[in-house]
Each structure stands twice: as structure tokens, then as C-alpha cells.
Amino acid sequence: MSPAAVSEVVQLSIGTMLGVALSQNLGRHGLTLSDPKTRWTTLGIIFLYAATFLLIAEPLLSD
């Protein structure tokens, strides 16, 4: 496996673990996508998480 492929697998694995933790914490605090009252707040948090993860992880794992 090439180093680029390994870094992509590592990035995907870390992102998946953090995404699951984010999902569990949002549910614990009553924020879900299925509830119309909290839908936009939840989408905003998910978007900010994804953008932050990409900004931090991409320079660290790129060749």
C-alpha cells in the first residue's frame, strides 16, 4: 500500500471515530436532524465539524 493510500485510510478512520462521537454527543444533548426545531443547529454543528476536521487533518496527512 502506498503512503498516500495509508494516509487516506488513517484520515478516514479518525474522521469516522470522531463523527460517531459527535453524533452520540449531539443525541445526548437532544440535537437531531429528525427534529424540525433543532435541525438547522445540528446541520450547522456537523458542517463546522467537517470543515474543521478537513482544515486540520489535510495538511497533517498530506504528502
PEQUI-V826242 format. One line per field, one symbol per residue. phi: phi as a letter, one per 40 degrees, with the letter a starting at -180 (. if undefined). A space follows every 50 residues. Layout:
# PEQUI-V826242
phi: ???
This chain:
# PEQUI-V826242
phi: .cdccccccccccccccccccccccccccgbbcccdcbdccccccccccc ccccccccccbcc
